[in-house]
Amino acid sequence: MEEDNSTDRDILAKGLKRLLICLAFMFSGPTLLHLALDNSEKPLYIPLLITAFILCIAAVVFLFLGINTILDSIFKKKK
């Protein structure tokens, strides 16, 4: 029986999509955080700050998931 060690392209595409989502969160999270911290006297300060922190955490999570998915597509063997 011959082992197939080629990259699973469907899983690789899924990982790249997650990294693109991460990239969007990596720009929007810190941008909203900067806007929130510059306007601390505004009434939307707290909701904007919470949203910015959630987006920053989501960027880290999607980065981890994307890299993990890409590594799975490269190194996991098909059963």
DSSP file (Angstrom, degrees, kcal/mol; ACC not computed):
  #  RESIDUE AA STRUCTURE BP1 BP2  ACC     N-H-->O    O-->H-N    N-H-->O    O-->H-N    TCO  KAPPA ALPHA  PHI   PSI    X-CA   Y-CA   Z-CA
    1    1 A M              0   0    0      0, 0.0     2,-0.4     0, 0.0     0, 0.0   0.000 360.0 360.0 360.0 131.5    0.0    0.0    0.0
    2    2 A E        -     0   0    0      1,-0.0     2,-0.3     2,-0.0     0, 0.0  -0.784 360.0-131.4 -98.1 134.8    1.3    3.4   -1.0
    3    3 A E        -     0   0    0     -2,-0.4     2,-0.8     2,-0.0    74,-0.0  -0.637  10.9-138.8 -85.6 140.8    0.9    6.4    1.3
    4    4 A D        +     0   0    0     -2,-0.3    74,-0.7    74,-0.2    -1,-0.0  -0.876  26.2 171.4-100.8 107.8   -0.4    9.6   -0.2
    5    5 A N        +     0   0    0     -2,-0.8    -1,-0.1    72,-0.1     2,-0.1   0.118  33.3 125.1-103.2  19.8    1.6   12.5    1.3
    6    6 A S        -     0   0    0      1,-0.1     2,-0.2    69,-0.0    -2,-0.1  -0.386  69.5 -94.1 -80.0 160.4    0.2   15.3   -0.9
    7    7 A T        -     0   0    0     -2,-0.1     2,-0.9     1,-0.1    67,-0.2  -0.522  31.5-124.5 -74.6 133.9   -1.4   18.4    0.5
    8    8 A D     >  -     0   0    0     65,-1.8     4,-2.0    -2,-0.2     5,-0.1  -0.715  22.5-162.5 -79.0 108.7   -5.1   18.4    0.9
    9    9 A R  H  > S+     0   0    0     -2,-0.9     4,-2.3     1,-0.2    -1,-0.2   0.793  83.3  56.8 -69.5 -29.7   -6.1   21.5   -1.1
   10   10 A D  H  > S+     0   0    0      2,-0.2     4,-1.8     1,-0.2    -1,-0.2   0.922 111.2  42.8 -66.9 -43.3   -9.6   21.8    0.4
   11   11 A I  H  > S+     0   0    0      2,-0.2     4,-2.1     1,-0.2    -2,-0.2   0.866 112.6  54.4 -70.9 -35.4   -8.3   22.0    3.9
   12   12 A L  H  X S+     0   0    0     -4,-2.0     4,-2.2     2,-0.2    -2,-0.2   0.911 107.9  49.5 -62.5 -42.5   -5.5   24.3    2.8
   13   13 A A  H  X S+     0   0    0     -4,-2.3     4,-2.1     1,-0.2    -2,-0.2   0.886 109.0  52.8 -63.8 -38.6   -8.1   26.7    1.2
   14   14 A K  H  X S+     0   0    0     -4,-1.8     4,-1.8     1,-0.2    -1,-0.2   0.901 109.8  48.7 -62.7 -40.9  -10.1   26.6    4.5
   15   15 A G  H  X S+     0   0    0     -4,-2.1     4,-1.8     1,-0.2    -2,-0.2   0.888 110.0  50.8 -66.0 -39.9   -6.9   27.6    6.4
   16   16 A L  H  X S+     0   0    0     -4,-2.2     4,-1.9     2,-0.2    -1,-0.2   0.862 107.7  53.5 -66.9 -35.2   -6.1   30.4    4.1
   17   17 A K  H  X S+     0   0    0     -4,-2.1     4,-2.2     2,-0.2    -1,-0.2   0.905 107.9  50.9 -63.6 -40.8   -9.7   31.7    4.4
   18   18 A R  H  X S+     0   0    0     -4,-1.8     4,-2.2     1,-0.2    -2,-0.2   0.876 108.7  51.3 -64.9 -36.3   -9.2   31.7    8.2
   19   19 A L  H  X S+     0   0    0     -4,-1.8     4,-2.1     2,-0.2    -1,-0.2   0.849 108.2  51.8 -69.5 -33.0   -6.0   33.7    7.8
   20   20 A L  H  X S+     0   0    0     -4,-1.9     4,-1.8     2,-0.2    -2,-0.2   0.892 109.9  48.9 -68.3 -38.9   -7.7   36.3    5.6
   21   21 A I  H  X S+     0   0    0     -4,-2.2     4,-2.2     1,-0.2    -2,-0.2   0.905 110.1  52.8 -63.3 -41.0  -10.4   36.7    8.2
   22   22 A C  H  X S+     0   0    0     -4,-2.2     4,-2.6     1,-0.2    -2,-0.2   0.901 105.4  54.3 -59.4 -42.2   -7.6   37.1   10.8
   23   23 A L  H  X S+     0   0    0     -4,-2.1     4,-1.2     1,-0.2    -1,-0.2   0.894 107.5  49.7 -61.4 -40.6   -6.1   39.8    8.7
   24   24 A A  H  X S+     0   0    0     -4,-1.8     4,-2.4     1,-0.2     3,-0.4   0.916 113.1  46.4 -64.0 -42.6   -9.3   41.7    8.7
   25   25 A F  H  X S+     0   0    0     -4,-2.2     4,-2.4     1,-0.2    -2,-0.2   0.852 105.8  60.6 -67.5 -33.6   -9.6   41.4   12.4
   26   26 A M  H  < S+     0   0    0     -4,-2.6    -1,-0.2     1,-0.2    -2,-0.2   0.790 113.7  36.2 -66.5 -26.9   -5.9   42.4   12.9
   27   27 A F  H  X S+     0   0    0     -4,-1.2     4,-1.3    -3,-0.4    -2,-0.2   0.860 119.7  45.5 -90.0 -41.5   -6.6   45.8   11.2
   28   28 A S  H  X S+     0   0    0     -4,-2.4     4,-2.4    -5,-0.2     5,-0.2   0.874 108.3  56.0 -74.0 -35.8  -10.1   46.5   12.5
   29   29 A G  H  X S+     0   0    0     -4,-2.4     4,-2.3    26,-0.2    27,-0.2   0.971 112.2  38.4 -62.3 -57.2   -9.5   45.6   16.2
   30   30 A P  H  > S+     0   0    0      0, 0.0     4,-2.4     0, 0.0    -1,-0.2   0.839 114.9  56.0 -64.0 -31.1   -6.5   47.9   16.9
   31   31 A T  H  X S+     0   0    0     -4,-1.3     4,-2.2     2,-0.2    -2,-0.2   0.944 110.8  43.2 -64.8 -46.5   -8.1   50.6   14.8
   32   32 A L  H  X S+     0   0    0     -4,-2.4     4,-2.5     2,-0.2    -1,-0.2   0.869 112.2  54.5 -65.8 -35.3  -11.3   50.5   16.9
   33   33 A L  H  X S+     0   0    0     -4,-2.3     4,-2.4    -5,-0.2    -2,-0.2   0.913 109.0  47.9 -63.2 -42.6   -9.2   50.3   20.1
   34   34 A H  H  X S+     0   0    0     -4,-2.4     4,-1.7     2,-0.2    -2,-0.2   0.913 112.5  49.0 -63.6 -43.1   -7.3   53.5   19.0
   35   35 A L  H  X S+     0   0    0     -4,-2.2     4,-1.2     1,-0.2    -2,-0.2   0.901 112.3  48.6 -63.4 -40.4  -10.5   55.3   18.3
   36   36 A A  H  < S+     0   0    0     -4,-2.5     3,-0.3     1,-0.2    -2,-0.2   0.912 111.9  47.6 -66.8 -42.7  -12.0   54.2   21.6
   37   37 A L  H >< S+     0   0    0     -4,-2.4     3,-0.5     1,-0.2    -1,-0.2   0.763 110.2  52.7 -74.1 -23.6   -9.0   55.3   23.6
   38   38 A D  H 3< S+     0   0    0     -4,-1.7    -1,-0.2     1,-0.2     2,-0.2   0.759 113.3  44.1 -77.7 -24.8   -8.8   58.7   21.9
   39   39 A N  T ><  +     0   0    0     -4,-1.2     3,-1.3    -3,-0.3    -1,-0.2  -0.433  65.5 146.4-117.5  56.0  -12.5   59.5   22.6
   40   40 A S  T <  S+     0   0    0     -3,-0.5    -1,-0.2     1,-0.3     5,-0.1   0.665  70.2  57.7 -70.3 -15.1  -12.8   58.4   26.2
   41   41 A E  T 3  S+     0   0    0     -3,-0.2    -1,-0.3     4,-0.1    -2,-0.1   0.531  85.0 101.2 -91.4  -5.5  -15.4   61.2   27.0
   42   42 A K  S X  S-     0   0    0     -3,-1.3     3,-1.2    -6,-0.2     4,-0.2  -0.388  81.0-120.5 -76.6 156.4  -17.8   60.0   24.3
   43   43 A P  T 3  S+     0   0    0      0, 0.0     3,-0.3     0, 0.0    -1,-0.1   0.749 110.4  55.8 -71.2 -22.5  -21.0   58.0   25.3
   44   44 A L  T 3> S+     0   0    0      1,-0.2     4,-1.9     2,-0.1     5,-0.2   0.161  75.4 108.7 -93.9  20.0  -20.0   55.0   23.1
   45   45 A Y  H <> S+     0   0    0     -3,-1.2     4,-2.2     2,-0.2    -1,-0.2   0.946  78.6  42.7 -61.8 -52.0  -16.6   54.6   24.8
   46   46 A I  H  > S+     0   0    0     -3,-0.3     4,-2.5    -4,-0.2     5,-0.2   0.939 115.6  46.4 -67.1 -49.3  -17.3   51.4   26.7
   47   47 A P  H  > S+     0   0    0      0, 0.0     4,-2.4     0, 0.0    -1,-0.2   0.900 115.3  48.0 -61.1 -37.2  -19.2   49.5   23.9
   48   48 A L  H  X S+     0   0    0     -4,-1.9     4,-2.2     2,-0.2    -2,-0.2   0.885 111.6  50.0 -68.6 -37.9  -16.5   50.5   21.4
   49   49 A L  H  X S+     0   0    0     -4,-2.2     4,-2.1    -5,-0.2    -1,-0.2   0.908 111.9  47.5 -66.0 -42.3  -13.7   49.4   23.7
   50   50 A I  H  X S+     0   0    0     -4,-2.5     4,-2.3     2,-0.2    -2,-0.2   0.918 112.3  49.9 -64.8 -43.8  -15.4   46.0   24.4
   51   51 A T  H  X S+     0   0    0     -4,-2.4     4,-2.3    -5,-0.2    -2,-0.2   0.897 109.8  51.5 -61.2 -40.8  -15.9   45.5   20.6
   52   52 A A  H  X S+     0   0    0     -4,-2.2     4,-2.1     1,-0.2    -1,-0.2   0.907 110.0  48.5 -64.7 -42.0  -12.3   46.3   20.0
   53   53 A F  H  X S+     0   0    0     -4,-2.1     4,-2.3     2,-0.2    -1,-0.2   0.894 110.6  51.3 -65.6 -38.8  -11.1   43.8   22.6
   54   54 A I  H  X S+     0   0    0     -4,-2.3     4,-2.4     1,-0.2    -2,-0.2   0.907 110.4  49.1 -63.8 -41.2  -13.3   41.1   21.1
   55   55 A L  H  X S+     0   0    0     -4,-2.3     4,-1.8     2,-0.2   -26,-0.2   0.875 110.5  50.6 -66.7 -36.9  -12.0   41.8   17.6
   56   56 A C  H  X S+     0   0    0     -4,-2.1     4,-1.6     2,-0.2    -2,-0.2   0.912 112.3  46.3 -66.6 -41.5   -8.4   41.6   18.9
   57   57 A I  H  X S+     0   0    0     -4,-2.3     4,-2.3     1,-0.2    -2,-0.2   0.894 110.6  53.5 -66.5 -39.1   -9.0   38.3   20.6
   58   58 A A  H  X S+     0   0    0     -4,-2.4     4,-2.8     1,-0.2     5,-0.2   0.859 104.8  55.7 -64.0 -34.6  -10.8   37.0   17.5
   59   59 A A  H  X S+     0   0    0     -4,-1.8     4,-1.9     2,-0.2    -1,-0.2   0.916 109.1  46.0 -63.3 -42.5   -7.7   37.9   15.4
   60   60 A V  H  X S+     0   0    0     -4,-1.6     4,-2.2     2,-0.2    -2,-0.2   0.912 114.1  48.7 -66.5 -41.9   -5.5   35.8   17.7
   61   61 A V  H  X S+     0   0    0     -4,-2.3     4,-2.7     1,-0.2    -2,-0.2   0.929 112.7  46.5 -64.9 -45.7   -8.0   32.9   17.6
   62   62 A F  H  X S+     0   0    0     -4,-2.8     4,-2.5     2,-0.2    -1,-0.2   0.831 110.2  54.7 -68.3 -30.5   -8.4   32.9   13.9
   63   63 A L  H  X S+     0   0    0     -4,-1.9     4,-2.4    -5,-0.2     5,-0.2   0.943 111.4  44.4 -64.1 -46.8   -4.6   33.1   13.4
   64   64 A F  H  X S+     0   0    0     -4,-2.2     4,-2.5     1,-0.2    -2,-0.2   0.935 115.9  46.7 -62.1 -46.9   -4.1   30.0   15.6
   65   65 A L  H  X S+     0   0    0     -4,-2.7     4,-2.4     1,-0.2    -1,-0.2   0.892 112.8  50.0 -64.2 -39.8   -7.0   28.2   13.8
   66   66 A G  H  X S+     0   0    0     -4,-2.5     4,-2.3     2,-0.2    -1,-0.2   0.931 113.5  43.7 -65.6 -46.1   -5.7   29.2   10.3
   67   67 A I  H  X S+     0   0    0     -4,-2.4     4,-2.5     1,-0.2    -2,-0.2   0.912 114.4  50.9 -65.6 -41.2   -2.1   28.1   11.0
   68   68 A N  H  X S+     0   0    0     -4,-2.5     4,-2.1    -5,-0.2    -2,-0.2   0.901 111.1  48.5 -62.3 -41.5   -3.3   24.9   12.6
   69   69 A T  H  X S+     0   0    0     -4,-2.4     4,-2.1     2,-0.2    -1,-0.2   0.897 111.3  49.6 -66.7 -40.9   -5.6   24.1    9.7
   70   70 A I  H  X S+     0   0    0     -4,-2.3     4,-1.5     2,-0.2    -2,-0.2   0.918 111.3  48.9 -64.5 -42.8   -2.8   24.7    7.2
   71   71 A L  H  X S+     0   0    0     -4,-2.5     4,-2.7     1,-0.2     5,-0.4   0.877 109.8  52.6 -65.3 -35.9   -0.4   22.5    9.1
   72   72 A D  H  X S+     0   0    0     -4,-2.1     4,-1.8     1,-0.2    -1,-0.2   0.891 107.4  52.0 -63.5 -39.0   -3.1   19.8    9.2
   73   73 A S  H  < S+     0   0    0     -4,-2.1   -65,-1.8     1,-0.2    -1,-0.2   0.818 116.9  39.5 -68.3 -28.1   -3.5   20.0    5.4
   74   74 A I  H  < S+     0   0    0     -4,-1.5    -2,-0.2   -67,-0.2    -1,-0.2   0.906 127.3  26.1 -86.5 -44.2    0.2   19.5    4.9
   75   75 A F  H  < S+     0   0    0     -4,-2.7     2,-0.2    -5,-0.2    -3,-0.2   0.648  92.1  97.5-103.7 -17.3    1.2   17.0    7.5
   76   76 A K     <  -     0   0    0     -4,-1.8     2,-0.4    -5,-0.4   -68,-0.1  -0.521  67.1-133.6 -74.6 140.0   -1.9   14.8    8.3
   77   77 A K        -     0   0    0     -2,-0.2     2,-0.2     1,-0.0   -72,-0.1  -0.730  20.1-115.5 -92.4 142.6   -2.1   11.5    6.4
   78   78 A K              0   0    0    -74,-0.7   -74,-0.2    -2,-0.4    -1,-0.0  -0.533 360.0 360.0 -75.3 140.8   -5.3   10.5    4.8
   79   79 A K              0   0    0     -2,-0.2    -1,-0.1     0, 0.0    -2,-0.0   0.431 360.0 360.0 -97.0 360.0   -6.9    7.4    6.2
